Amino acid sequence: MKVFLAGIIQGSIKEPRIHSQDWRHSIRRILETHLPQAQVYCHYSRHPNSISYDMPRIIETLEEGNCLAGECDLLIAYVPSASMGTAIEMYLAARNGAKVVTISPLQANWVIRAYSHRLLADMNEFETFAASGGLRQLLEHEDPSA
């Protein structure tokens, strides 16, 4: 099972710098514990210096990530604030039949609501959801809240 980690990198920062990426370690740890069969792909881990890329490489990297997001079985999106790249990845994954689990306080955001199969407010809720078997149930097309 292919799992794609999507989430904020630069967000709305105007300067060429990025948000902390520590959330990726937390999600990986939770997946290793509660969904050990997952093959987790993290585009940021493959491109940790992408903030310094030139335009041709930026486009290549975006297209590669979008393609991989569209091929996953499960996309986990971490969206503490608006993230255009994550929105694209969520859309592509959902459009191609993947389940999308979003960790975000942006509960009223249309894109997040429209393309999330499960919307969780924070990392604690995500861990509780995963620990209760919610990820497995969601992937089996069951409603984990039932």
N, CA, C and O atoms as a GROMACS GRO file, in nm:
protein
  584
    1MET      N    1   0.084  -0.118   0.000
    1MET     CA    2   0.000   0.000   0.000
    1MET      C    3   0.089   0.124   0.000
    1MET      O    4   0.178   0.139   0.084
    2LYS      N    5   0.063   0.212  -0.095
    2LYS     CA    6   0.142   0.334  -0.110
    2LYS      C    7   0.077   0.448  -0.031
    2LYS      O    8  -0.041   0.480  -0.049
    3VAL      N    9   0.156   0.509   0.056
    3VAL     CA   10   0.110   0.624   0.135
    3VAL      C   11   0.197   0.744   0.099
    3VAL      O   12   0.319   0.737   0.102
    4PHE      N   13   0.131   0.853   0.066
    4PHE     CA   14   0.200   0.977   0.028
    4PHE      C   15   0.181   1.078   0.141
    4PHE      O   16   0.068   1.106   0.180
    5LEU      N   17   0.291   1.133   0.193
    5LEU     CA   18   0.284   1.239   0.293
    5LEU      C   19   0.281   1.373   0.222
    5LEU      O   20   0.375   1.410   0.153
    6ALA      N   21   0.172   1.445   0.241
    6ALA     CA   22   0.156   1.578   0.182
    6ALA      C   23   0.145   1.677   0.296
    6ALA      O   24   0.094   1.645   0.403
    7GLY      N   25   0.193   1.797   0.273
    7GLY     CA   26   0.178   1.897   0.378
    7GLY      C   27   0.258   2.022   0.352
    7GLY      O   28   0.336   2.032   0.258
    8ILE      N   29   0.233   2.115   0.437
    8ILE     CA   30   0.290   2.248   0.421
    8ILE      C   31   0.443   2.243   0.418
    8ILE      O   32   0.507   2.176   0.499
    9ILE      N   33   0.498   2.314   0.323
    9ILE     CA   34   0.643   2.332   0.315
    9ILE      C   35   0.671   2.482   0.326
    9ILE      O   36   0.720   2.528   0.429
   10GLN      N   37   0.641   2.557   0.224
   10GLN     CA   38   0.662   2.702   0.229
   10GLN      C   39   0.536   2.776   0.271
   10GLN      O   40   0.544   2.880   0.336
   11GLY      N   41   0.420   2.724   0.234
   11GLY     CA   42   0.295   2.790   0.271
   11GLY      C   43   0.291   2.932   0.218
   11GLY      O   44   0.317   2.957   0.101
   12SER      N   45   0.258   3.024   0.305
   12SER     CA   46   0.245   3.165   0.265
   12SER      C   47   0.366   3.250   0.305
   12SER      O   48   0.358   3.372   0.306
   13ILE      N   49   0.476   3.185   0.337
   13ILE     CA   50   0.598   3.259   0.370
   13ILE      C   51   0.648   3.329   0.243
   13ILE      O   52   0.663   3.265   0.139
   14LYS      N   53   0.672   3.456   0.253
   14LYS     CA   54   0.713   3.535   0.136
   14LYS      C   55   0.860   3.515   0.102
   14LYS      O   56   0.898   3.521  -0.015
   15GLU      N   57   0.942   3.492   0.202
   15GLU     CA   58   1.085   3.475   0.181
   15GLU      C   59   1.114   3.330   0.139
   15GLU      O   60   1.029   3.242   0.158
   16PRO      N   61   1.232   3.305   0.083
   16PRO     CA   62   1.268   3.168   0.045
   16PRO      C   63   1.311   3.084   0.166
   16PRO      O   64   1.429   3.053   0.182
   17ARG      N   65   1.215   3.049   0.248
   17ARG     CA   66   1.238   2.962   0.364
   17ARG      C   67   1.114   2.877   0.384
   17ARG      O   68   1.011   2.902   0.321
   18ILE      N   69   1.124   2.779   0.472
   18ILE     CA   70   1.013   2.684   0.487
   18ILE      C   71   0.971   2.671   0.633
   18ILE      O   72   1.043   2.711   0.725
   19HIS      N   73   0.852   2.614   0.652
   19HIS     CA   74   0.802   2.580   0.785
   19HIS      C   75   0.880   2.459   0.837
   19HIS      O   76   0.941   2.386   0.759
   20SER      N   77   0.877   2.439   0.966
   20SER     CA   78   0.936   2.320   1.025
   20SER      C   79   0.872   2.196   0.963
   20SER      O   80   0.751   2.192   0.939
   21GLN      N   81   0.953   2.097   0.937
   21GLN     CA   82   0.904   1.973   0.878
   21GLN      C   83   0.902   1.858   0.978
   21GLN      O   84   0.895   1.742   0.939
   22ASP      N   85   0.908   1.890   1.108
   22ASP     CA   86   0.909   1.788   1.213
   22ASP      C   87   0.785   1.700   1.211
   22ASP      O   88   0.790   1.585   1.252
   23TRP      N   89   0.674   1.754   1.163
   23TRP     CA   90   0.549   1.678   1.158
   23TRP      C   91   0.565   1.549   1.078
   23TRP      O   92   0.496   1.451   1.104
   24ARG      N   93   0.654   1.548   0.982
   24ARG     CA   94   0.673   1.429   0.899
   24ARG      C   95   0.723   1.311   0.982
   24ARG      O   96   0.684   1.197   0.957
   25HIS      N   97   0.810   1.337   1.079
   25HIS     CA   98   0.860   1.231   1.166
   25HIS      C   99   0.748   1.174   1.252
   25HIS      O  100   0.739   1.053   1.271
   26SER      N  101   0.663   1.261   1.303
   26SER     CA  102   0.551   1.216   1.387
   26SER      C  103   0.457   1.126   1.307
   26SER      O  104   0.416   1.021   1.356
   27ILE      N  105   0.423   1.167   1.186
   27ILE     CA  106   0.332   1.086   1.105
   27ILE      C  107   0.398   0.953   1.069
   27ILE      O  108   0.332   0.849   1.073
   28ARG      N  109   0.524   0.954   1.033
   28ARG     CA  110   0.594   0.829   1.001
   28ARG      C  111   0.592   0.734   1.121
   28ARG      O  112   0.568   0.614   1.105
   29ARG      N  113   0.618   0.786   1.240
   29ARG     CA  114   0.618   0.703   1.361
   29ARG      C  115   0.481   0.641   1.382
   29ARG      O  116   0.470   0.522   1.413
   30ILE      N  117   0.377   0.720   1.367
   30ILE     CA  118   0.240   0.670   1.385
   30ILE      C  119   0.210   0.562   1.281
   30ILE      O  120   0.150   0.459   1.315
   31LEU      N  121   0.249   0.583   1.158
   31LEU     CA  122   0.225   0.483   1.054
   31LEU      C  123   0.305   0.356   1.079
   31LEU      O  124   0.252   0.246   1.060
   32GLU      N  125   0.429   0.368   1.121
   32GLU     CA  126   0.510   0.250   1.150
   32GLU      C  127   0.446   0.165   1.259
   32GLU      O  128   0.454   0.042   1.257
   33THR      N  129   0.381   0.231   1.355
   33THR     CA  130   0.317   0.161   1.465
   33THR      C  131   0.182   0.102   1.426
   33THR      O  132   0.153  -0.013   1.459
   34HIS      N  133   0.100   0.178   1.356
   34HIS     CA  134  -0.040   0.139   1.335
   34HIS      C  135  -0.074   0.095   1.193
   34HIS      O  136  -0.184   0.046   1.168
   35LEU      N  137   0.017   0.112   1.100
   35LEU     CA  138  -0.004   0.068   0.962
   35LEU      C  139   0.132   0.024   0.905
   35LEU      O  140   0.182   0.082   0.808
   36PRO      N  141   0.192  -0.079   0.969
   36PRO     CA  142   0.330  -0.115   0.936
   36PRO      C  143   0.352  -0.161   0.792
   36PRO      O  144   0.465  -0.158   0.743
   37GLN      N  145   0.247  -0.203   0.724
   37GLN     CA  146   0.262  -0.248   0.586
   37GLN      C  147   0.272  -0.131   0.487
   37GLN      O  148   0.296  -0.153   0.369
   38ALA      N  149   0.254  -0.011   0.535
   38ALA     CA  150   0.255   0.108   0.447
   38ALA      C  151   0.393   0.132   0.388
   38ALA      O  152   0.495   0.124   0.458
   39GLN      N  153   0.395   0.162   0.260
   39GLN     CA  154   0.516   0.208   0.192
   39GLN      C  155   0.504   0.359   0.185
   39GLN      O  156   0.435   0.413   0.098
   40VAL      N  157   0.570   0.427   0.277
   40VAL     CA  158   0.553   0.572   0.293
   40VAL      C  159   0.649   0.648   0.203
   40VAL      O  160   0.770   0.624   0.203
   41TYR      N  161   0.593   0.740   0.126
   41TYR     CA  162   0.674   0.827   0.041
   41TYR      C  163   0.660   0.971   0.090
   41TYR      O  164   0.549   1.020   0.111
   42CYS      N  165   0.773   1.036   0.108
   42CYS     CA  166   0.777   1.175   0.152
   42CYS      C  167   0.856   1.254   0.048
   42CYS      O  168   0.978   1.240   0.037
   43HIS      N  169   0.786   1.337  -0.028
   43HIS     CA  170   0.849   1.413  -0.136
   43HIS      C  171   0.953   1.511  -0.081
   43HIS      O  172   1.055   1.536  -0.146
   44TYR      N  173   0.928   1.567   0.036
   44TYR     CA  174   1.024   1.659   0.096
   44TYR      C  175   1.156   1.586   0.129
   44TYR      O  176   1.264   1.642   0.109
   45SER      N  177   1.147   1.463   0.178
   45SER     CA  178   1.268   1.388   0.209
   45SER      C  179   1.353   1.364   0.084
   45SER      O  180   1.476   1.359   0.091
   46ARG      N  181   1.286   1.351  -0.028
   46ARG     CA  182   1.357   1.333  -0.154
   46ARG      C  183   1.414   1.465  -0.206
   46ARG      O  184   1.513   1.466  -0.280
   47HIS      N  185   1.353   1.576  -0.167
   47HIS     CA  186   1.394   1.709  -0.215
   47HIS      C  187   1.407   1.808  -0.098
   47HIS      O  188   1.335   1.908  -0.096
   48PRO      N  189   1.496   1.783  -0.002
   48PRO     CA  190   1.504   1.870   0.115
   48PRO      C  191   1.555   2.011   0.086
   48PRO      O  192   1.534   2.102   0.167
   49ASN      N  193   1.621   2.030  -0.026
   49ASN     CA  194   1.673   2.162  -0.061
   49ASN      C  195   1.594   2.228  -0.173
   49ASN      O  196   1.645   2.316  -0.242
   50SER      N  197   1.471   2.186  -0.191
   50SER     CA  198   1.392   2.233  -0.305
   50SER      C  199   1.366   2.383  -0.302
   50SER      O  200   1.337   2.442  -0.406
   51ILE      N  201   1.375   2.446  -0.187
   51ILE     CA  202   1.352   2.590  -0.178
   51ILE      C  203   1.456   2.667  -0.262
   51ILE      O  204   1.432   2.781  -0.300
   52SER      N  205   1.569   2.603  -0.290
   52SER     CA  206   1.675   2.670  -0.366
   52SER      C  207   1.678   2.628  -0.514
   52SER      O  208   1.768   2.669  -0.587
   53TYR      N  209   1.581   2.549  -0.559
   53TYR     CA  210   1.580   2.502  -0.697
   53TYR      C  211   1.555   2.615  -0.795
   53TYR      O  212   1.489   2.714  -0.762
   54ASP      N  213   1.607   2.601  -0.918
   54ASP     CA  214   1.574   2.694  -1.026
   54ASP      C  215   1.440   2.652  -1.087
   54ASP      O  216   1.390   2.543  -1.060
   55MET      N  217   1.383   2.738  -1.170
   55MET     CA  218   1.247   2.716  -1.220
   55MET      C  219   1.228   2.583  -1.293
   55MET      O  220   1.129   2.515  -1.266
   56PRO      N  221   1.317   2.542  -1.383
   56PRO     CA  222   1.295   2.412  -1.447
   56PRO      C  223   1.289   2.296  -1.347
   56PRO      O  224   1.208   2.205  -1.361
   57ARG      N  225   1.375   2.302  -1.246
   57ARG     CA  226   1.374   2.194  -1.146
   57ARG      C  227   1.252   2.206  -1.055
   57ARG      O  228   1.200   2.104  -1.011
   58ILE      N  229   1.205   2.326  -1.027
   58ILE     CA  230   1.082   2.344  -0.949
   58ILE      C  231   0.966   2.276  -1.021
   58ILE      O  232   0.891   2.200  -0.960
   59ILE      N  233   0.952   2.304  -1.149
   59ILE     CA  234   0.842   2.246  -1.226
   59ILE      C  235   0.854   2.094  -1.231
   59ILE      O  236   0.755   2.023  -1.213
   60GLU      N  237   0.973   2.045  -1.254
   60GLU     CA  238   0.996   1.900  -1.258
   60GLU      C  239   0.960   1.836  -1.124
   60GLU      O  240   0.896   1.730  -1.121
   61THR      N  241   1.000   1.899  -1.015
   61THR     CA  242   0.973   1.846  -0.881
   61THR      C  243   0.824   1.850  -0.849
   61THR      O  244   0.771   1.753  -0.794
   62LEU      N  245   0.757   1.959  -0.884
   62LEU     CA  246   0.612   1.966  -0.863
   62LEU      C  247   0.540   1.858  -0.942
   62LEU      O  248   0.452   1.790  -0.889
   63GLU      N  249   0.576   1.842  -1.068
   63GLU     CA  250   0.510   1.743  -1.151
   63GLU      C  251   0.535   1.601  -1.102
   63GLU      O  252   0.444   1.517  -1.104
   64GLU      N  253   0.656   1.574  -1.056
   64GLU     CA  254   0.687   1.443  -1.000
   64GLU      C  255   0.602   1.416  -0.876
   64GLU      O  256   0.542   1.309  -0.863
   65GLY      N  257   0.596   1.513  -0.786
   65GLY     CA  258   0.516   1.497  -0.664
   65GLY      C  259   0.369   1.480  -0.695
   65GLY      O  260   0.301   1.398  -0.634
   66ASN      N  261   0.318   1.559  -0.789
   66ASN     CA  262   0.177   1.548  -0.826
   66ASN      C  263   0.146   1.410  -0.884
   66ASN      O  264   0.042   1.352  -0.853
   67CYS      N  265   0.235   1.359  -0.966
   67CYS     CA  266   0.217   1.226  -1.024
   67CYS      C  267   0.212   1.120  -0.914
   67CYS      O  268   0.125   1.034  -0.915
   68LEU      N  269   0.306   1.126  -0.821
   68LEU     CA  270   0.310   1.028  -0.713
   68LEU      C  271   0.189   1.040  -0.620
   68LEU      O  272   0.137   0.940  -0.573
   69ALA      N  273   0.144   1.162  -0.595
   69ALA     CA  274   0.023   1.180  -0.513
   69ALA      C  275  -0.096   1.116  -0.582
   69ALA      O  276  -0.181   1.056  -0.516
   70GLY      N  277  -0.103   1.127  -0.712
   70GLY     CA  278  -0.212   1.069  -0.788
   70GLY      C  279  -0.208   0.918  -0.797
   70GLY      O  280  -0.307   0.856  -0.836
   71GLU      N  281  -0.096   0.857  -0.761
   71GLU     CA  282  -0.080   0.712  -0.769
   71GLU      C  283  -0.089   0.643  -0.633
   71GLU      O  284  -0.078   0.520  -0.626
   72CYS      N  285  -0.108   0.718  -0.526
   72CYS     CA  286  -0.106   0.657  -0.393
   72CYS      C  287  -0.241   0.592  -0.360
   72CYS      O  288  -0.342   0.616  -0.426
   73ASP      N  289  -0.239   0.510  -0.255
   73ASP     CA  290  -0.362   0.450  -0.202
   73ASP      C  291  -0.418   0.535  -0.088
   73ASP      O  292  -0.539   0.540  -0.067
   74LEU      N  293  -0.328   0.600  -0.016
   74LEU     CA  294  -0.365   0.683   0.098
   74LEU      C  295  -0.276   0.805   0.098
   74LEU      O  296  -0.153   0.794   0.090
   75LEU      N  297  -0.337   0.922   0.108
   75LEU     CA  298  -0.261   1.046   0.121
   75LEU      C  299  -0.292   1.104   0.258
   75LEU      O  300  -0.408   1.121   0.294
   76ILE      N  301  -0.188   1.133   0.333
   76ILE     CA  302  -0.205   1.198   0.462
   76ILE      C  303  -0.155   1.340   0.446
   76ILE      O  304  -0.038   1.364   0.417
   77ALA      N  305  -0.246   1.436   0.466
   77ALA     CA  306  -0.215   1.577   0.447
   77ALA      C  307  -0.207   1.647   0.582
   77ALA      O  308  -0.298   1.637   0.664
   78TYR      N  309  -0.097   1.718   0.604
   78TYR     CA  310  -0.079   1.799   0.724
   78TYR      C  311  -0.088   1.945   0.681
   78TYR      O  312   0.000   1.996   0.611
   79VAL      N  313  -0.196   2.011   0.724
   79VAL     CA  314  -0.224   2.146   0.675
   79VAL      C  315  -0.258   2.239   0.792
   79VAL      O  316  -0.375   2.269   0.814
   80PRO      N  317  -0.156   2.285   0.868
   80PRO     CA  318  -0.184   2.375   0.979
   80PRO      C  319  -0.225   2.514   0.933
   80PRO      O  320  -0.290   2.589   1.007
   81SER      N  321  -0.188   2.548   0.811
   81SER     CA  322  -0.232   2.673   0.746
   81SER      C  323  -0.233   2.646   0.596
   81SER      O  324  -0.188   2.541   0.550
   82ALA      N  325  -0.285   2.740   0.520
   82ALA     CA  326  -0.305   2.718   0.376
   82ALA      C  327  -0.178   2.671   0.306
   82ALA      O  328  -0.068   2.719   0.334
   83SER      N  329  -0.196   2.576   0.216
   83SER     CA  330  -0.085   2.518   0.141
   83SER      C  331  -0.134   2.482   0.002
   83SER      O  332  -0.207   2.385  -0.016
   84MET      N  333  -0.094   2.561  -0.097
   84MET     CA  334  -0.141   2.538  -0.233
   84MET      C  335  -0.095   2.404  -0.290
   84MET      O  336  -0.173   2.334  -0.354
   85GLY      N  337   0.030   2.368  -0.265
   85GLY     CA  338   0.080   2.241  -0.316
   85GLY      C  339   0.005   2.123  -0.256
   85GLY      O  340  -0.028   2.028  -0.326
   86THR      N  341  -0.022   2.130  -0.126
   86THR     CA  342  -0.096   2.022  -0.060
   86THR      C  343  -0.237   2.012  -0.116
   86THR      O  344  -0.288   1.902  -0.133
   87ALA      N  345  -0.300   2.124  -0.144
   87ALA     CA  346  -0.435   2.123  -0.201
   87ALA      C  347  -0.434   2.049  -0.335
   87ALA      O  348  -0.524   1.970  -0.363
   88ILE      N  349  -0.335   2.076  -0.418
   88ILE     CA  350  -0.325   2.006  -0.547
   88ILE      C  351  -0.308   1.857  -0.526
   88ILE      O  352  -0.375   1.776  -0.591
   89GLU      N  353  -0.219   1.819  -0.435
   89GLU     CA  354  -0.194   1.677  -0.409
   89GLU      C  355  -0.318   1.608  -0.355
   89GLU      O  356  -0.347   1.495  -0.393
   90MET      N  357  -0.390   1.674  -0.266
   90MET     CA  358  -0.515   1.617  -0.213
   90MET      C  359  -0.615   1.592  -0.325
   90MET      O  360  -0.674   1.485  -0.333
   91TYR      N  361  -0.632   1.691  -0.411
   91TYR     CA  362  -0.725   1.679  -0.522
   91TYR      C  363  -0.688   1.562  -0.613
   91TYR      O  364  -0.773   1.480  -0.648
   92LEU      N  365  -0.561   1.554  -0.651
   92LEU     CA  366  -0.517   1.448  -0.742
   92LEU      C  367  -0.534   1.310  -0.681
   92LEU      O  368  -0.577   1.217  -0.748
   93ALA      N  369  -0.500   1.297  -0.554
   93ALA     CA  370  -0.516   1.168  -0.487
   93ALA      C  371  -0.663   1.127  -0.481
   93ALA      O  372  -0.698   1.015  -0.517
   94ALA      N  373  -0.749   1.218  -0.436
   94ALA     CA  374  -0.892   1.188  -0.425
   94ALA      C  375  -0.952   1.157  -0.562
   94ALA      O  376  -1.030   1.063  -0.575
   95ARG      N  377  -0.916   1.234  -0.662
   95ARG     CA  378  -0.969   1.214  -0.797
   95ARG      C  379  -0.934   1.076  -0.851
   95ARG      O  380  -1.010   1.017  -0.928
   96ASN      N  381  -0.818   1.026  -0.811
   96ASN     CA  382  -0.772   0.896  -0.861
   96ASN      C  383  -0.807   0.780  -0.768
   96ASN      O  384  -0.757   0.669  -0.787
   97GLY      N  385  -0.893   0.804  -0.669
   97GLY     CA  386  -0.945   0.696  -0.586
   97GLY      C  387  -0.874   0.670  -0.456
   97GLY      O  388  -0.910   0.576  -0.385
   98ALA      N  389  -0.774   0.749  -0.422
   98ALA     CA  390  -0.705   0.731  -0.294
   98ALA      C  391  -0.792   0.785  -0.181
   98ALA      O  392  -0.877   0.871  -0.202
   99LYS      N  393  -0.770   0.734  -0.062
   99LYS     CA  394  -0.830   0.790   0.057
   99LYS      C  395  -0.741   0.905   0.104
   99LYS      O  396  -0.618   0.896   0.096
  100VAL      N  397  -0.802   1.011   0.151
  100VAL     CA  398  -0.729   1.128   0.198
  100VAL      C  399  -0.766   1.153   0.344
  100VAL      O  400  -0.883   1.174   0.377
  101VAL      N  401  -0.666   1.151   0.429
  101VAL     CA  402  -0.683   1.185   0.570
  101VAL      C  403  -0.609   1.316   0.593
  101VAL      O  404  -0.489   1.326   0.564
  102THR      N  405  -0.680   1.415   0.643
  102THR     CA  406  -0.622   1.548   0.660
  102THR      C  407  -0.615   1.584   0.807
  102THR      O  408  -0.712   1.567   0.882
  103ILE      N  409  -0.500   1.636   0.847
  103ILE     CA  410  -0.477   1.685   0.983
  103ILE      C  411  -0.471   1.836   0.970
  103ILE      O  412  -0.374   1.891   0.918
  104SER      N  413  -0.575   1.904   1.020
  104SER     CA  414  -0.580   2.049   1.000
  104SER      C  415  -0.683   2.114   1.091
  104SER      O  416  -0.790   2.057   1.116
  105PRO      N  417  -0.652   2.233   1.141
  105PRO     CA  418  -0.752   2.310   1.214
  105PRO      C  419  -0.846   2.386   1.120
  105PRO      O  420  -0.942   2.449   1.166
  106LEU      N  421  -0.819   2.382   0.990
  106LEU     CA  422  -0.897   2.458   0.891
  106LEU      C  423  -1.024   2.381   0.855
  106LEU      O  424  -1.045   2.343   0.740
  107GLN      N  425  -1.108   2.360   0.954
  107GLN     CA  426  -1.226   2.275   0.941
  107GLN      C  427  -1.330   2.329   0.842
  107GLN      O  428  -1.412   2.251   0.792
  108ALA      N  429  -1.330   2.458   0.813
  108ALA     CA  430  -1.429   2.516   0.722
  108ALA      C  431  -1.377   2.533   0.579
  108ALA      O  432  -1.454   2.571   0.491
  109ASN      N  433  -1.250   2.506   0.555
  109ASN     CA  434  -1.192   2.526   0.423
  109ASN      C  435  -1.255   2.431   0.321
  109ASN      O  436  -1.259   2.310   0.343
  110TRP      N  437  -1.303   2.486   0.211
  110TRP     CA  438  -1.374   2.406   0.111
  110TRP      C  439  -1.289   2.295   0.052
  110TRP      O  440  -1.335   2.181   0.040
  111VAL      N  441  -1.166   2.325   0.014
  111VAL     CA  442  -1.081   2.223  -0.047
  111VAL      C  443  -1.056   2.110   0.052
  111VAL      O  444  -1.066   1.992   0.016
  112ILE      N  445  -1.024   2.145   0.174
  112ILE     CA  446  -0.998   2.043   0.275
  112ILE      C  447  -1.123   1.958   0.298
  112ILE      O  448  -1.114   1.836   0.304
  113ARG      N  449  -1.237   2.021   0.311
  113ARG     CA  450  -1.361   1.947   0.333
  113ARG      C  451  -1.397   1.860   0.213
  113ARG      O  452  -1.439   1.745   0.229
  114ALA      N  453  -1.382   1.914   0.093
  114ALA     CA  454  -1.424   1.843  -0.028
  114ALA      C  455  -1.339   1.720  -0.058
  114ALA      O  456  -1.390   1.620  -0.110
  115TYR      N  457  -1.210   1.726  -0.028
  115TYR     CA  458  -1.121   1.618  -0.069
  115TYR      C  459  -1.067   1.533   0.045
  115TYR      O  460  -0.975   1.455   0.024
  116SER      N  461  -1.122   1.548   0.164
  116SER     CA  462  -1.080   1.465   0.278
  116SER      C  463  -1.184   1.359   0.307
  116SER      O  464  -1.304   1.389   0.316
  117HIS      N  465  -1.140   1.236   0.320
  117HIS     CA  466  -1.229   1.130   0.364
  117HIS      C  467  -1.240   1.131   0.516
  117HIS      O  468  -1.338   1.083   0.574
  118ARG      N  469  -1.138   1.187   0.578
  118ARG     CA  470  -1.138   1.201   0.723
  118ARG      C  471  -1.062   1.329   0.755
  118ARG      O  472  -0.952   1.351   0.704
  119LEU      N  473  -1.120   1.414   0.838
  119LEU     CA  474  -1.060   1.542   0.876
  119LEU      C  475  -1.040   1.542   1.027
  119LEU      O  476  -1.136   1.534   1.104
  120LEU      N  477  -0.915   1.553   1.068
  120LEU     CA  478  -0.878   1.549   1.209
  120LEU      C  479  -0.810   1.680   1.246
  120LEU      O  480  -0.730   1.734   1.168
  121ALA      N  481  -0.840   1.732   1.363
  121ALA     CA  482  -0.797   1.866   1.401
  121ALA      C  483  -0.647   1.879   1.428
  121ALA      O  484  -0.588   1.984   1.402
  122ASP      N  485  -0.585   1.773   1.480
  122ASP     CA  486  -0.444   1.784   1.518
  122ASP      C  487  -0.378   1.646   1.519
  122ASP      O  488  -0.443   1.544   1.493
  123MET      N  489  -0.250   1.644   1.550
  123MET     CA  490  -0.173   1.520   1.549
  123MET      C  491  -0.224   1.421   1.653
  123MET      O  492  -0.220   1.300   1.629
  124ASN      N  493  -0.270   1.470   1.768
  124ASN     CA  494  -0.325   1.379   1.870
  124ASN      C  495  -0.448   1.306   1.817
  124ASN      O  496  -0.462   1.186   1.839
  125GLU      N  497  -0.536   1.378   1.749
  125GLU     CA  498  -0.654   1.313   1.690
  125GLU      C  499  -0.613   1.211   1.585
  125GLU      O  500  -0.672   1.104   1.574
  126PHE      N  501  -0.511   1.244   1.506
  126PHE     CA  502  -0.464   1.150   1.405
  126PHE      C  503  -0.411   1.023   1.470
  126PHE      O  504  -0.441   0.913   1.426
  127GLU      N  505  -0.332   1.039   1.575
  127GLU     CA  506  -0.276   0.921   1.642
  127GLU      C  507  -0.386   0.836   1.703
  127GLU      O  508  -0.381   0.714   1.694
  128THR      N  509  -0.485   0.899   1.765
  128THR     CA  510  -0.598   0.826   1.822
  128THR      C  511  -0.674   0.751   1.712
  128THR      O  512  -0.710   0.635   1.729
  129PHE      N  513  -0.698   0.818   1.600
  129PHE     CA  514  -0.767   0.757   1.486
  129PHE      C  515  -0.689   0.635   1.435
  129PHE      O  516  -0.748   0.530   1.412
  130ALA      N  517  -0.559   0.650   1.419
  130ALA     CA  518  -0.476   0.540   1.371
  130ALA      C  519  -0.473   0.425   1.472
  130ALA      O  520  -0.484   0.309   1.434
  131ALA      N  521  -0.459   0.458   1.600
  131ALA     CA  522  -0.451   0.356   1.705
  131ALA      C  523  -0.581   0.277   1.717
  131ALA      O  524  -0.578   0.160   1.754
  132SER      N  525  -0.693   0.339   1.686
  132SER     CA  526  -0.823   0.271   1.697
  132SER      C  527  -0.854   0.187   1.573
  132SER      O  528  -0.962   0.129   1.564
  133GLY      N  529  -0.762   0.181   1.478
  133GLY     CA  530  -0.785   0.104   1.356
  133GLY      C  531  -0.852   0.183   1.246
  133GLY      O  532  -0.891   0.126   1.144
  134GLY      N  533  -0.867   0.313   1.265
  134GLY     CA  534  -0.937   0.396   1.168
  134GLY      C  535  -0.875   0.396   1.030
  134GLY      O  536  -0.947   0.395   0.930
  135LEU      N  537  -0.743   0.398   1.022
  135LEU     CA  538  -0.678   0.397   0.891
  135LEU      C  539  -0.708   0.267   0.817
  135LEU      O  540  -0.743   0.269   0.699
  136ARG      N  541  -0.693   0.155   0.886
  136ARG     CA  542  -0.721   0.025   0.823
  136ARG      C  543  -0.866   0.018   0.777
  136ARG      O  544  -0.894  -0.026   0.666
  137GLN      N  545  -0.958   0.061   0.863
  137GLN     CA  546  -1.100   0.057   0.827
  137GLN      C  547  -1.129   0.148   0.708
  137GLN      O  548  -1.204   0.109   0.618
  138LEU      N  549  -1.072   0.265   0.707
  138LEU     CA  550  -1.094   0.358   0.596
  138LEU      C  551  -1.045   0.297   0.465
  138LEU      O  552  -1.111   0.309   0.362
  139LEU      N  553  -0.930   0.234   0.469
  139LEU     CA  554  -0.875   0.172   0.349
  139LEU      C  555  -0.957   0.053   0.302
  139LEU      O  556  -0.955   0.017   0.184
  140GLU      N  557  -1.030  -0.008   0.394
  140GLU     CA  558  -1.118  -0.120   0.359
  140GLU      C  559  -1.257  -0.071   0.322
  140GLU      O  560  -1.349  -0.152   0.308
  141HIS      N  561  -1.274   0.059   0.306
  141HIS     CA  562  -1.400   0.123   0.265
  141HIS      C  563  -1.508   0.119   0.371
  141HIS      O  564  -1.626   0.135   0.340
  142GLU      N  565  -1.470   0.097   0.495
  142GLU     CA  566  -1.565   0.102   0.603
  142GLU      C  567  -1.561   0.240   0.665
  142GLU      O  568  -1.463   0.312   0.651
  143ASP      N  569  -1.667   0.276   0.733
  143ASP     CA  570  -1.670   0.403   0.805
  143ASP      C  571  -1.611   0.381   0.943
  143ASP      O  572  -1.674   0.317   1.026
  144PRO      N  573  -1.490   0.432   0.970
  144PRO     CA  574  -1.425   0.408   1.098
  144PRO      C  575  -1.495   0.475   1.216
  144PRO      O  576  -1.463   0.446   1.331
  145SER      N  577  -1.588   0.565   1.190
  145SER     CA  578  -1.658   0.630   1.301
  145SER      C  579  -1.780   0.550   1.344
  145SER      O  580  -1.844   0.582   1.445
  146ALA      N  581  -1.814   0.445   1.269
  146ALA     CA  582  -1.934   0.366   1.301
  146ALA      C  583  -1.909   0.274   1.418
  146ALA      O  584  -1.999   0.200   1.458
   0.00000   0.00000   0.00000
